[in-house]
Amino acid sequence: VPSLDTKRLLEKKSHKYHSQLEGSRGQKYLEARGISSWAQNYFPLGFVDQSDPEDNHLKGRVSIPYILRTGVVGIKYRSIENNDPRYLYNAGMYGKRIFNPLALLSYTRKIYICEGEIDCITISQLGIPAIALPGVDTFEPRMSRALRNRHVVVLADDDDAGQGKKFGNKILTSV
């Protein structure tokens, strides 16, 4: 977990980039992906337009904050033009985190697991409790503790060479 100072900085950046989303190319990208204005605000998605000098390499990317009850603990930045690398992270962000872990606090027994943040946000808009693991190889057996006593549904893309099946099998054999 990041230090309090780091979390304050991440919170500040998250607010700054969220305030730059409205009317931006980032908002158009999210809307084209089916992300509603409700979801843009609930997950406080942002767009890096005016950045601090240390974030110049993030310009033109959508910001996706990772939020716990204690605040923002990391920010992932997605290229809206599918440039390589497609994703960048703030310095020090631990890459194997659950996105939208607050959904695990709901009283529902069923939880949906998506392969990426955008898919998770899309499902969450429908009122379905969902979390995401950013990437097929992100799941670690220790994460299965958070899924105990739940009916787990894995939603995986079938767009790569069997990675979605690998993702689902890895999770379901541990849970």
C-alpha positions as CSV (number, residue, x, y, z in Angstrom):
1,V,0.0,0.0,0.0
2,P,1.4,3.4,-0.9
3,S,2.4,5.9,1.8
4,L,0.0,8.6,2.9
5,D,2.0,11.2,0.9
6,T,1.9,9.1,-2.2
7,K,-1.9,8.5,-1.8
8,R,-2.5,12.2,-1.5
9,L,-0.5,12.9,-4.6
10,L,-2.4,10.1,-6.5
11,E,-5.7,11.6,-5.3
12,K,-4.7,15.0,-6.5
13,K,-3.7,13.7,-9.9
14,S,-6.9,11.6,-10.2
15,H,-9.0,14.7,-9.5
16,K,-6.9,16.8,-11.9
17,Y,-7.3,14.4,-14.8
18,H,-10.9,13.7,-14.0
19,S,-11.6,17.4,-14.3
20,Q,-10.0,17.4,-17.8
21,L,-12.2,14.6,-19.1
22,E,-15.4,16.5,-20.1
23,G,-15.4,17.4,-23.7
24,S,-12.0,15.7,-24.4
25,R,-10.9,13.1,-26.9
26,G,-10.7,10.8,-23.9
27,Q,-14.4,11.2,-23.1
28,K,-15.2,10.5,-26.8
29,Y,-13.1,7.4,-26.6
30,L,-14.9,6.2,-23.4
31,E,-18.4,7.0,-24.9
32,A,-17.5,5.0,-28.0
33,R,-16.6,2.1,-25.8
34,G,-20.1,2.4,-24.1
35,I,-18.9,4.0,-20.9
36,S,-21.6,6.3,-19.6
37,S,-21.2,9.6,-17.9
38,W,-22.4,8.0,-14.7
39,A,-19.5,5.4,-14.9
40,Q,-17.0,8.1,-15.9
41,N,-17.8,9.9,-12.6
42,Y,-18.3,6.8,-10.4
43,F,-14.8,5.4,-11.3
44,P,-13.4,8.9,-11.6
45,L,-11.9,8.3,-15.0
46,G,-9.9,11.1,-16.5
47,F,-7.9,12.4,-19.4
48,V,-4.3,13.7,-19.4
49,D,-4.4,16.9,-21.3
50,Q,-2.6,19.5,-19.2
51,S,0.0,17.5,-17.2
52,D,2.7,18.1,-14.7
53,P,6.2,18.0,-16.3
54,E,6.8,14.6,-14.9
55,D,3.7,13.3,-16.6
56,N,4.3,14.6,-20.1
57,H,4.7,11.1,-21.4
58,L,1.1,10.4,-20.3
59,K,-0.5,13.1,-22.4
60,G,-3.4,11.9,-24.5
61,R,-4.2,9.0,-22.3
62,V,-7.2,8.1,-20.2
63,S,-6.5,7.8,-16.5
64,I,-8.0,4.9,-14.6
65,P,-7.6,5.2,-10.8
66,Y,-7.4,2.2,-8.6
67,I,-9.4,3.0,-5.5
68,L,-9.6,1.3,-2.1
69,R,-11.7,2.5,0.9
70,T,-8.6,4.5,2.0
71,G,-8.4,6.3,-1.4
72,V,-6.5,6.1,-4.7
73,V,-3.6,3.6,-4.5
74,G,-2.6,3.7,-8.2
75,I,-3.4,5.1,-11.6
76,K,-3.3,3.2,-14.9
77,Y,-3.1,5.2,-18.1
78,R,-4.6,3.8,-21.3
79,S,-3.7,4.9,-24.8
80,I,-6.8,5.9,-26.7
81,E,-5.1,5.2,-30.0
82,N,-3.8,1.7,-29.1
83,N,-0.2,2.9,-29.2
84,D,2.5,0.7,-27.7
85,P,2.7,0.4,-24.8
86,R,-1.1,0.4,-24.5
87,Y,-0.9,0.9,-20.7
88,L,1.4,2.9,-18.5
89,Y,1.3,3.1,-14.7
90,N,2.3,5.7,-12.1
91,A,5.7,5.1,-10.6
92,G,5.5,2.5,-7.8
93,M,2.1,1.0,-8.7
94,Y,2.0,-2.7,-8.0
95,G,0.7,-4.2,-11.2
96,K,-1.1,-7.2,-9.6
97,R,-4.0,-5.4,-8.0
98,I,-7.7,-6.0,-8.2
99,F,-9.6,-3.2,-9.9
100,N,-12.9,-2.1,-8.2
101,P,-12.3,-4.1,-5.0
102,L,-15.1,-2.1,-3.4
103,A,-17.5,-4.5,-5.3
104,L,-16.3,-7.2,-2.9
105,L,-17.9,-5.3,0.0
106,S,-21.4,-5.8,-1.5
107,Y,-23.7,-8.4,0.1
108,T,-24.2,-10.3,-3.1
109,R,-22.9,-13.9,-3.3
110,K,-22.2,-13.6,-7.0
111,I,-19.2,-11.7,-8.3
112,Y,-18.1,-11.3,-11.9
113,I,-14.4,-11.1,-12.8
114,C,-13.3,-9.4,-16.0
115,E,-10.1,-9.4,-17.8
116,G,-9.7,-5.6,-17.8
117,E,-10.9,-2.4,-16.3
118,I,-13.0,-1.2,-19.2
119,D,-14.9,-4.5,-19.3
120,C,-15.4,-4.2,-15.5
121,I,-16.7,-0.7,-15.8
122,T,-19.1,-1.7,-18.6
123,I,-20.5,-4.6,-16.5
124,S,-20.7,-2.4,-13.4
125,Q,-22.9,0.2,-15.3
126,L,-25.5,-2.5,-15.5
127,G,-25.6,-2.9,-11.7
128,I,-23.7,-6.2,-11.8
129,P,-21.0,-6.5,-9.1
130,A,-17.7,-6.9,-10.9
131,I,-14.0,-6.7,-10.4
132,A,-11.2,-6.8,-12.9
133,L,-7.8,-8.3,-13.0
134,P,-5.7,-6.3,-15.5
135,G,-4.2,-9.0,-17.7
136,V,-4.4,-12.7,-18.0
137,D,-1.3,-13.4,-15.8
138,T,-2.4,-11.0,-13.0
139,F,-4.3,-13.5,-10.9
140,E,-2.4,-14.9,-7.9
141,P,-3.7,-17.7,-5.7
142,R,-3.7,-15.4,-2.7
143,M,-6.4,-13.4,-4.4
144,S,-8.8,-16.3,-4.1
145,R,-9.2,-15.5,-0.4
146,A,-11.2,-12.4,-1.4
147,L,-13.5,-14.6,-3.4
148,R,-14.3,-17.2,-0.7
149,N,-17.9,-18.2,-0.3
150,R,-18.9,-16.5,-3.6
151,H,-20.3,-17.8,-6.8
152,V,-17.6,-16.6,-9.3
153,V,-18.3,-15.9,-12.9
154,V,-15.3,-15.2,-15.1
155,L,-15.9,-13.0,-18.2
156,A,-13.0,-13.5,-20.5
157,D,-12.4,-12.2,-24.0
158,D,-11.8,-14.7,-26.8
159,D,-9.6,-12.3,-28.8
160,D,-6.2,-13.7,-28.2
161,A,-4.5,-17.1,-28.6
162,G,-6.4,-18.9,-25.9
163,Q,-5.5,-16.3,-23.2
164,G,-9.1,-15.9,-22.1
165,K,-9.5,-19.6,-21.4
166,K,-6.1,-19.6,-19.6
167,F,-7.4,-16.6,-17.5
168,G,-10.6,-18.4,-16.6
169,N,-9.0,-21.7,-15.8
170,K,-6.3,-20.1,-13.6
171,I,-9.0,-18.3,-11.5
172,L,-11.5,-21.1,-11.3
173,T,-9.0,-23.8,-10.3
174,S,-7.9,-21.6,-7.3
175,V,-11.3,-20.4,-6.1
